[in-house]
Amino acid sequence: MIDNHRKIINIENKIDMLSVLLKKFIYTYIQQGKLNPINKDDWHIEGRYEFDISVTTVNKYIKQELLPAFQEEYQGINKLHGLIKGTIVS
């Protein structure tokens, strides 16, 4: 008998795992100069990096498939959502 051990995780565990991966991705891109936070020199004051991004840029990234996004119906309205900084935005 083959004993197949599988770990079962819940959605909160998965979100935590994705959050860690996203943070690593963002920090790597900052180090490589692909992302430029507006507070790169004094980020330690706020304890986080901050980015200035326009709606036009977000839409462009979604169309270029650089930013994962999905569309769903919510309260009878079709809404487009994108994943930015580990949170779903509309």
Backbone torsions as a table, in degrees:
resi	resn	phi	psi	omega
1	MET	NA	126.6	177.6
2	ILE	-87.6	125.8	-179.5
3	ASP	-95.1	109.4	-176.8
4	ASN	-98.5	100.7	179.4
5	HIS	-87.4	121.2	177.3
6	ARG	-126.5	140.1	177.9
7	LYS	-91.8	129.2	177.2
8	ILE	-99.3	127.3	179.7
9	ILE	-120.3	155.6	177.8
10	ASN	-99.8	177.1	-175.0
11	ILE	-62.9	-35.0	179.3
12	GLU	-64.5	-40.2	176.8
13	ASN	-61.9	-42.7	-179.2
14	LYS	-64.9	-42.5	178.2
15	ILE	-61.4	-42.5	178.0
16	ASP	-61.4	-43.3	179.7
17	MET	-63.7	-43.3	179.5
18	LEU	-66.7	-36.1	179.0
19	SER	-62.2	-42.5	178.4
20	VAL	-63.2	-44.2	179.3
21	LEU	-63.8	-41.4	-179.9
22	LEU	-64.9	-42.3	178.0
23	LYS	-60.8	-44.1	179.2
24	LYS	-61.5	-43.3	178.3
25	PHE	-59.5	-46.6	-178.1
26	ILE	-65.5	-46.4	-180.0
27	TYR	-62.8	-38.7	177.5
28	THR	-62.6	-44.2	179.6
29	TYR	-65.9	-33.8	176.5
30	ILE	-65.7	-45.4	179.2
31	GLN	-62.1	-35.5	-179.5
32	GLN	-82.3	-6.0	180.0
33	GLY	81.0	11.1	178.8
34	LYS	-81.9	-23.5	174.0
35	LEU	-122.3	136.5	-179.2
36	ASN	-124.9	100.4	176.8
37	PRO	-68.3	148.6	-179.4
38	ILE	-71.9	-17.8	179.5
39	ASN	-117.4	39.1	-175.8
40	LYS	-58.5	-37.8	-176.9
41	ASP	-79.2	-28.1	-177.3
42	ASP	-127.8	33.1	-178.9
43	TRP	-60.1	-28.3	-176.9
44	HIS	-66.0	-21.5	177.9
45	ILE	-65.6	-47.4	178.7
46	GLU	-85.2	-20.0	-178.4
47	GLY	80.5	16.9	179.5
48	ARG	-162.4	158.3	172.6
49	TYR	-84.3	145.8	176.9
50	GLU	-125.3	143.6	-177.1
51	PHE	-126.4	142.1	175.8
52	ASP	-101.5	112.0	-176.9
53	ILE	-137.2	134.8	-177.5
54	SER	-92.2	161.8	176.8
55	VAL	-60.8	-38.4	178.5
56	THR	-60.0	-43.6	179.0
57	THR	-64.9	-42.9	178.0
58	VAL	-59.4	-48.2	179.3
59	ASN	-60.9	-39.3	178.5
60	LYS	-63.4	-44.3	179.5
61	TYR	-64.8	-36.6	177.2
62	ILE	-64.9	-46.2	179.9
63	LYS	-63.4	-34.8	179.1
64	GLN	-83.4	1.2	-178.8
65	GLU	60.2	28.5	173.7
66	LEU	-86.7	-21.7	179.5
67	LEU	-121.5	116.5	179.7
68	PRO	-62.6	138.3	-179.7
69	ALA	-149.2	158.0	176.2
70	PHE	-145.1	157.6	-179.3
71	GLN	-119.0	136.7	178.9
72	GLU	-148.6	164.1	178.3
73	GLU	-93.1	131.5	178.5
74	TYR	-135.2	119.3	-178.2
75	GLN	51.9	43.4	175.5
76	GLY	79.6	4.3	-178.3
77	ILE	-120.5	132.9	174.0
78	ASN	-75.1	126.5	-179.6
79	LYS	-126.9	144.2	175.9
80	LEU	-99.8	131.0	-178.6
81	HIS	-121.8	144.9	174.3
82	GLY	-127.4	158.1	179.5
83	LEU	-100.3	113.3	178.6
84	ILE	-131.4	127.6	177.8
85	LYS	51.8	37.2	174.3
86	GLY	78.7	7.2	178.2
87	THR	-125.6	151.7	176.5
88	ILE	-84.2	128.2	179.1
89	VAL	-122.0	150.8	179.3
90	SER	-111.9	NA	NA
